Amino acid sequence: MYADLVPEWIGLILTPLAVVGTIVLLGTNRSLPNALSYAAAFGLNYLILSLIVLWVGSVATGLDADGAARYLVSLLMGLLFLGIGLAVLLRHHVGAGGKPRWTAVLETATPIRAFLCGFALSLINPNVVILLSGLTLIITSGETIGTQILGALTLVLAAMVPFAIPIGIYLIMGDRGADLLRRVFRWMMEHAGALTAGTLIFFGAIFFGRGLGGLL
């Protein structure tokens, strides 16, 4: 089961939304409380969602390791990501840059506002689809409920990595870390179109290939 989750782990780790939001909050007056509140909102939301999906899976029938549900979800998710990625390429000039509007809210955030923003943003980004894909693999794996819970926790922990890295750099490197994070932020803004489209197309191809291979 865990080998099957590798693409989902990588997809959850490579989350520009988490990195950008955390860097912005680390530049505010209450840097660390704001960044931790933002990360906690994502983690709490994904944990709740995981528990709900596992509970639904435990009471549902016909979800076994030989079923096609896992591959169908992967196939559909791959098509979704490929479609959105191609749309981004067509609609946005790569390298155009520009700070996202939602970052302006975070620039003046308090810990409570950072938490609320994080909770909202955690629901409207591709990681939700990736998380659901991983949870589908877990509940159709035929493993015991304990193993399924552990698998779900690995997904939530993977989703926390893009928050932990900027916070760790900020704590360990001090002013040098803050300067590094500002440069990373500027680079990500300059290449936002390419990063978004490339990430979606790359993982879309992986998930589509896995789903198609499993259904054939």
Rosetta blueprint (number, residue, H / E / L):
1 M L
2 Y L
3 A H
4 D H
5 L H
6 V H
7 P H
8 E H
9 W H
10 I H
11 G H
12 L H
13 I H
14 L L
15 T L
16 P H
17 L H
18 A H
19 V H
20 V H
21 G H
22 T H
23 I H
24 V H
25 L H
26 L H
27 G L
28 T L
29 N L
30 R L
31 S H
32 L H
33 P H
34 N H
35 A H
36 L H
37 S H
38 Y H
39 A H
40 A H
41 A H
42 F H
43 G H
44 L H
45 N H
46 Y H
47 L H
48 I H
49 L H
50 S H
51 L H
52 I H
53 V H
54 L H
55 W H
56 V H
57 G H
58 S H
59 V H
60 A L
61 T L
62 G L
63 L L
64 D L
65 A L
66 D L
67 G L
68 A L
69 A H
70 R H
71 Y H
72 L H
73 V H
74 S H
75 L H
76 L H
77 M H
78 G H
79 L H
80 L H
81 F H
82 L H
83 G H
84 I H
85 G H
86 L H
87 A H
88 V H
89 L H
90 L H
91 R H
92 H L
93 H L
94 V L
95 G L
96 A L
97 G L
98 G L
99 K L
100 P L
101 R L
102 W H
103 T H
104 A H
105 V H
106 L H
107 E H
108 T L
109 A L
110 T L
111 P H
112 I H
113 R H
114 A H
115 F H
116 L H
117 C H
118 G H
119 F H
120 A H
121 L H
122 S L
123 L L
124 I L
125 N L
126 P L
127 N H
128 V H
129 V H
130 I H
131 L H
132 L H
133 S H
134 G H
135 L H
136 T H
137 L H
138 I H
139 I H
140 T L
141 S L
142 G L
143 E L
144 T L
145 I H
146 G H
147 T H
148 Q H
149 I H
150 L H
151 G H
152 A H
153 L H
154 T H
155 L H
156 V H
157 L H
158 A H
159 A H
160 M H
161 V H
162 P H
163 F H
164 A H
165 I H
166 P H
167 I H
168 G H
169 I H
170 Y H
171 L H
172 I H
173 M H
174 G L
175 D H
176 R H
177 G H
178 A H
179 D H
180 L H
181 L H
182 R H
183 R H
184 V H
185 F H
186 R H
187 W H
188 M H
189 M H
190 E H
191 H L
192 A H
193 G H
194 A H
195 L H
196 T H
197 A H
198 G H
199 T H
200 L H
201 I H
202 F H
203 F H
204 G H
205 A H
206 I H
207 F H
208 F H
209 G H
210 R H
211 G H
212 L H
213 G H
214 G H
215 L H
216 L L
